[in-house]
């Protein structure tokens, strides 16, 4: 580990992940997933199961949904 690297314990890692894990202006969830492909899969799953679902980003915005 280099002098400038900081080691996080498991609690700090969890807090970092729950806070978004990225600096302001980082990529959004919609930037990281293939939204049209995932929407199609969710639509097909809804047709089969009639279970509504959504994918929500860390800010509470709905990225996609079915049902």
C-alpha positions as CSV (number, residue, x, y, z in Angstrom):
1,X,0.0,0.0,0.0
2,X,1.4,3.4,-1.0
3,X,1.8,6.3,1.3
4,X,-1.1,8.2,-0.2
5,X,-3.5,5.2,0.1
6,X,-5.9,5.0,3.0
7,X,-7.3,1.7,4.2
8,X,-10.9,1.6,5.2
9,X,-12.4,-0.8,7.8
10,X,-15.6,-2.6,7.0
11,X,-17.9,0.0,8.6
12,X,-16.2,2.8,6.6
13,X,-16.6,0.8,3.4
14,X,-20.3,0.3,4.1
15,X,-20.8,4.0,4.8
16,X,-18.9,4.9,1.6
17,X,-21.0,2.5,-0.4
18,X,-24.3,3.7,1.1
19,X,-23.4,7.3,0.5
20,X,-23.0,6.7,-3.2
21,X,-19.3,5.8,-3.2
22,X,-18.5,8.6,-5.7
23,X,-17.8,12.2,-5.6
24,X,-20.4,14.8,-6.6
25,X,-20.8,14.8,-10.3
26,X,-19.9,11.1,-10.6
27,X,-21.8,8.7,-13.0
28,X,-25.5,8.1,-12.3
29,X,-27.0,4.7,-12.0
30,X,-28.6,5.2,-15.5
31,X,-25.0,5.8,-16.8
32,X,-23.9,2.5,-15.4
33,X,-26.6,0.1,-16.6
34,X,-28.1,-0.7,-20.0
35,X,-31.5,0.9,-19.3
36,X,-33.3,-0.3,-22.5
37,X,-32.2,-3.9,-22.0
38,X,-33.0,-3.9,-18.3
39,X,-36.4,-2.3,-19.0
40,X,-37.2,-5.0,-21.5
41,X,-36.2,-7.7,-19.0
42,X,-38.4,-6.1,-16.3
43,X,-41.3,-5.8,-18.7
44,X,-41.1,-9.4,-19.7
45,X,-40.7,-10.5,-16.0
46,X,-43.8,-8.4,-15.1
47,X,-45.8,-10.1,-17.9
48,X,-44.9,-13.5,-16.5
49,X,-45.3,-12.8,-12.8
50,X,-47.5,-9.6,-12.5
51,X,-45.1,-8.4,-9.8
52,X,-44.4,-4.6,-10.2
53,X,-40.8,-3.5,-9.6
54,X,-38.6,-0.5,-10.1
55,X,-34.9,0.4,-10.1
56,X,-34.3,3.5,-7.9
57,X,-31.1,5.5,-7.7
58,X,-29.5,6.6,-4.5
59,X,-31.3,10.0,-4.6
60,X,-34.7,8.2,-4.8
61,X,-35.2,8.8,-8.5
62,X,-36.9,6.0,-10.5
63,X,-34.5,4.9,-13.2
64,X,-36.9,2.4,-14.7
65,X,-40.0,0.4,-13.6
66,X,-42.6,-2.1,-14.7
67,X,-46.1,-2.7,-13.5
